[in-house]
Amino acid sequence: MTVTDEGTWPDAAEWTGKIYSGGWRQSEGGVQPVNEPATGERLAEVGVAAPADVARAGAQAARAQRAWAGTAPQERAEVLHRAARVLRDHRGAIREWIVRESGGVPAKGDYEIAAAIAQLAQAAGLASLPRGEILSPSAPAETSYAWRVPLGVVGVINPWNAPLLFAVRALAPALVLGNAVLLKPDPHTPVSGGVVVARLFEEAGLPGGLLHVLPGGSGTGEAVVADPHVAMIVFTGSTEAGRAVARAAGDGLKRVALELGGKNSIVVLDDADIDSAAAAGAMSSFAYQGQACVAAGRHLVHADVVEPYTQALIRQADELRVGDPREEGVALGPVISERQAARIERIVDESVAAGARVLAGGRRDGLFYPPTVVDRVERTMPAFTEEIFGPVAPVVAFRTDDEAVEIANDTAYGLTAAVHSGSTSRAAVVAEQLRTGMVHLNDVSAKNAANAPFGGMGASGNGSRIGGTADLEQFTQWRWMTVLGSV
């Protein structure tokens, strides 16, 4: 049985070749295939939203949003609770889509589903938070209020590497705070990051016109950014693409939340538990083929322990089987595309040509790239300077804590980091000097929590944060009102 056979969820008869905009309908942009990276098999077809489709969706969303903003916050929260129940009810089918469409192993699909459910619950809780405050008046007879109001229509441009989770973490708080959403899923994952999301909220009873799912390529994304009804863009993707989004959104004075790339370091001090640090390092670099902005792109290891750490990392890499993610025992599936596989290969090969040494992995088979450990990495090599977005662990030695901080900060990125030490206070001193939006002690670099403000600094983003109470600031704006005289 394929994921689009009769009896599977979501029912392909409803959405094949269509977009979700005022219900399921044919688009003006034609259709695009959905292919499985592990096998090349065609899984489905979805509609492609043309600029005219986006314009229609923006106008419809703006009309629907005005009524939605007037509903009781708890009524909006209940839609999210129902969406979480739908997600639980169909977790098996959704996991299958994530595995086959994105190349992740089933455990990765389970993680996304659990994290999306947590995001829905967290966002629903925003409905009960205070929405404003009474200010000190400027005159005895004046009453002064300030409260948060929705932005209007939020455009969400979604990546392929965590398509369900990243869609939900943006649109759930946006919706519960009274906004409408235009969601553009990535062309690689338009079902798990688009069709599935539409069906979740359709079955949850979200009123019509509030959520539009508009698959397509860069032209569709440009139309979403430019649409005059869109007040805010949430973009997750590469730094280069994020800069283009920011420039285009700036012309319309739109709010922009950018979650971009990272060149993240795991710092291993000389008093660290080596086996524990190597396990965290392997998870951070190799999980989901290293295709995460929070993956560890550098392993900075004290020179006194670099040899045992590297050997432990090699053992971790050698135990991880690569193959079709639906097969029992496979830990790493394919990378998402030939373009990405070639990029990983280039970065490793160029670094080796410059003097680095491959200790494990390093040779791909089509889209399957094995967990790879590279040492003798210098700061001029691509393995040090470029975001790899593949299962590669470059190892760099240092001598002092200050040197470790200086090496870790030698990047334009500033997303996340991890520091390993037998002394929490020592690790904290190092962590506080790292220019990152997130840092984790004696843990992996790749962490996510629904109640935490997620985001980076520098080339990793524009300082915006998604998650927890930070969502109040992101998806609303302040309104001030005064009343002169008796109330």
N, C-alpha and C positions, 0 to 999 in steps of 0.2 A: 504493500500500500504506500502511495506517495502522500505527501502532506496536503495535496489538493484533491485527493480522492473523496468520493461521496461519503458522508458520515464524519468527516473530520471537522475541527473547529479552527478558525471561522469558516463557514460554509462558502466554498469557492464560487458557487453559483451566484452569490450576492455581489462579490467584489471583483471578480476577474476582469481585467481590462478597464477598471473604473477608478474614479477618485471619490473621496467622501467629502461632499460639500452640499449641504442641504439634502442629505441622503446620498445613496450610492448612485452615481450617474456617469455617463460617458464624458470624457474630457475632450478638449479641443486640441490636445497635444499628442494624440495617438496613444500607443502602449509601449511598454518596455518589458523585456524578459527578466525573470529572477532566476539566477543560476546558482547552483551549489558549488562552492569553491573546492570541496574535497573530491568531487566526481565530475564536475562540469555539467551535470544533469540540469535540464531546465525544470524548475519547480513550479513556476507560475508566470502570470503576466499581470501587471498593474497598469493603470492609466497614468499618463504623464500630464501634469497640469501646465497648460500654456499660460502666458501672461493674461489672456482674457479670463481664464479660469480663476487666476489669483485675484484679479480685479473684482470679479463677481463675488468671490468668497470674502474679500475684505469688506465690501459694502454690506453683505449679509451679516457678517460677524459684528460690525458696528451697530447695526439695528438690533440684533439679538442681545448685545451686551448691555444696552440701556435698561432693558427689562430685567436681565439677570442681576445687575448691580442693585436693583431694588428689592430682591428677594432676601429673606432672612438668612444671615450667615449660617445658622445651623441647618437650614434647608440645603444650602450649597455643600456643606460638609457631609450631609447624608449621601449625596451623590458619590462622593469619594469613597465613603464606606461601602456603598453598593458595588462600586468598581473593584474594590479590593476583594469582595466576595466572588465576583465574576472571575477575577484573576486566579483565585484559589480553585474555583470549580474547574477551570480549564488549564491548570498548570501543566499537565502532561502534553497537551497539544501545543501549548505556547513554547515549552521547552524544546519540542521537536523543531519548531520553526527557528528558534535561536540557534540550535545546533547546526541545522542544515543550511541556513542562510548565512550565518556569520562564521562558521567553522569552529566554534567553541565546543568544548566537551560538555556532556550533560551537566556536570557539576557547575560549570560556568552559567548554564541556563538556569539552574536552580538558584544560584546566587542572585542573578538578575531579578528573578521573580520575587524572591524573598525581599530583596532591597527595594523593589518597586512597591511591594505591599507596605513596607515600612515608610516609604516616602508618602504614600497615600494617607496613612494614619497620621504621620507628622503634619502634613499639610492640613488635614481636617481639623487638627487641634488649633490651627491659626484662627479658626472661626470664633473661638472663645476668648481670644486675647483682647485686652483693651485696644480700642482703635483710635483713641484720641486723648486729649487732656484739656483741662480748664486752665487758662493762663491768667497771670496777674494782669488786671486791667490798667489802662493808662489814665483812667479818670474814675472817680468814685461811682458815677452812674453807669459805667460801662461793664458789660460782660464780654469776655474774650474766650473764644474756643479755637482749638486746632484739632483736626482729625484727618485720617487717611482715607483717600478715595481711590478707586481703581484707575489704572492708566487708560484702559479702553480695550484695544486689541493688541495682543502680544504675538509676535512672530517667533517661532522656534525652529531653528535650522539644526538638524540632529545628525550626529555621526553614526558610523556603522559598528563601532567596537563595543558599545553597550546600548544598543538601539532602544530596547524597552525601558531600561532604567533611566537613561538620559532624557527620553521623552517625558516620562512620568514625573521626574524630579523638577522639571520646568513647568509643565502644564498643570499639574495638580495644585501647587500654590497659586499659580496665576488664576485658575478657575475659582478656587475657593475664596479668593480675595475680590472676586467680582469682574474679572476680565474675560474676554473671549480669546481664542487661540487659533492661529494658522500654523499648522505643523508641517514642515517639509522634511520628510525622512531622507536618509542617504540612499542613493541609487542601488547600493549593494544590499541594503536591508529594508526595503520598503514595506515588507509584510510585518516582521517582528517589531519594527520601529514605526509603523504607520497603520496598516490595516488592523493589526491586533489592537492597537490603542483605540482606534475608532470604534471597533466592536465592543471593547470594554465599556466605554462610556455610553455607547448606544444602548447596550443591555442594562446599564446602570440608570438609564432614564435621564441623561443630560438633555435639557431642552434643545431643540433643533436650532442650528445656525451658530452655536457657540464654539464648536470644534470643527475645523476643516483640515483634512489630511490631503496634502498636495504633493505627491511624489514628482520627482523630476531631477534634472541636473542643475548646472550653474544658472541657466536662464530662469528656471523656476525660483531659485533662491534669490536672484537679483530682483525679480518681480515682487517677492515677499518683502524684501528690504525697502524697496522703493514705494510700496503701496501707501497712499496718503492716509489710509485708515489705521495703519500699524503705528503704534506709539513706542514700541520697544522691540528690540531684537535680542533673543538669547541664542548665541552661537557657540557651539562646541566643535573644535576642529584644529587645524594647523594654524600656526602663528601667521604664516603668509596669507592664508585665506581670511583669518580674523582681521588682519589689517585692512584688507579690501572691503570687508563688511563694515568695519568702523568708518572708513572713508565714505562709503555710500550712505550709511545711516546718518553721518554727520550733516550731509546736505539737507536732510529733513529734520535736523535737530532731535533725532530720536534717542531715547535711552538705549544703551548697548551693554549687555553682559557677555563678556568674552571669556571662555574657558579654553585655553589654548595648549600648546605643547609643553614639554618639560625635558630637562636633562638632569634627572634626579640622582642624588648620591646616597648610597648606604656607607656610612662611616663606621669602621670597625677599629676600636681602640685596642691597645695591647693587653688590657685586662678583661676583654670580652669573652663570653662563652663561645668558643669558636664553632662548635657544631650548631648551636642555636642561631648564631649569626649567619652561618652559611645556609641553613634551612630558610631563614627569612630572606636572605639574598637571592636564593634560587626561586622562591615563590615570587619575589618582586620582579625578577628579570624574565622568568620563563612562563609564568601563568598567562593563559590565553595568548601564547606565542609572543609575549612581550608587547602586545598591541594595546597599550594603555598609556595615557598621558602621565599616569602616576608610577609607571614602571621604573625600576632602577636602571639607569643608563650608565652608572659608574659605581664601582666597588672600590672605595678608598680604604686601604688596609694598612695598619701600622707595619713597618718593615720587619719588626720582630716576630709577627704572627702571619705574615703574608703567605708563607709557604704552607703551613697547615690549613689556613683558611682556603687557599686556592685548591688544595687537594680535596678538602671537604666539599667545595663547590663542584669540582669535577665529578665526585661520586654522586652528588645530587643530579647532575646533568645526565650522567650515564644511566641512571635508573628510570629516566623519563622516556616512555615509548612515544614515537611520532607516527601518526597515521590518520585514517578516517575516524573522526571523533565519535561516530556511532559504534565503533568496535570496542569490545570489552578490553579494559586495560590501557587504552590510549590516553596519554596525558596531554599531548599537544596535537592539535589539528593543523590544517593548512593556514598559511597567512592569507589575507583577504583577496589578493590579486597578484598577477604577474608583475605589475609595476612595483608593488611593495616588496615582493620577493627579490626582484632585481636590485632594489635600493639597498636592502639588507646585505646582499651579496657584494655590492660595490663597496659599501662602508667597510666590511670586514676585509675584503681583498686589498683595498687601498691601504688600510692600516697595516696589514701584513707586509705589503711591499715596502712600507716605511719603517719596518723593524719590529712590529708586534708579532706575537706568537700565539697560534691557536692550540689550545690544550684539550679541547673537547668540541665535537661538532665541526661547524665551519663549511660544510658542503651540503647544498640543497638538492632536493629531488622534486623538480617542478615547483609547486607551491608549498612543499613540505620542507621547512627549515629546522634543523635539530637544535636543541639547546646548546649554546656555544659559549665557551669560556676563552677569553683572550687576555694574555698578560703582556708585560713589557710595553704597555700603552703609554705613549708620550702625549703631552698636552697639545701638540700640533696635529695629531692624527684625527681622521674623521670619527673613529670610534670614541674619541674623547669629546670632540666639539659638536657632533651632529646628533640630533634625536634619531635613534635607530628604528624604533617602533617594530622591533623584532626580538627573538629570544636570544639575545647576546649580552653577556656579562663582561664588560671590560674591567680589568683589575689594575689599579694604580697604587703604588706604595707611597707612604709618607713617613716622616720621622717624628714630628711633634704634633700636638693638638692644634697649635696655631697654623701649622702648615696644612693640616687637614681642612681647616676652615677656609684657608685661602684657596686651596684647590677646588673645594666644593663650590665656592662662590665665583669661580672663574667660568662664568657662563652668563648669557643674557637672560636665561630662564630663571624662574623662581617659584616652582610649584610645590614640591614636597621633598622630604628627606627623611632618613632614619639614622639614628646614632646608637651603636651598641657598645656597652661598657658594663663592667661589674659594679661600677659606682654610678648610681642614678644622678647624684649631684654633679659628677664630672661630665656625664653625658649631657646634662641640662645646660652646663656652661657652654659646651660646644654647640648645642642646638640653638641656643639663644643668639648665637652669632651668625647663623645661616640665614641668608636672604631668601626665605621661602614662606609661602602662605600657610604651609602645614609642615609639621615635623613630628616624628614618632620615635620614642625611645625603646630600644630592645624589641623592636617589632619590624614589620614590613614597611616599605615606603608606600605601598598601594593600599590605602584604606579609604573607606567611605562610610558615613553614618548619616542617617536622615536628619538628625538634630544638630549636625555640625555645619558651620559655615565653610563651604568647600570653594577653594579658588586660590589663585596664585598672584605673584608679583612679576614685574618686568615683562619679558616676552611671553610669559605664561598666562597673561590676562591683563585686564584693565583695572584690577583691584576689586571687581565685583565679587559677590559671594552668593552661592545658592545653598540653601539648607537651613533648617532651624528658624530662629526668629529673624535671621538675615533676609528671609523671603519677604517679610513685611516691608522692609526698605526697598527691596528690588521691584516689587510688583504693585506698589501703590505710590501715591504722591500726596503731599500735605495740602490741606485747604484750611484757611484761616477765616473766621467770621467774628465780627463784633456786633454787639447789640447795645445801643445807647438808650438808656431809660430802663424801665422795669421789664422783666422777662415774663 
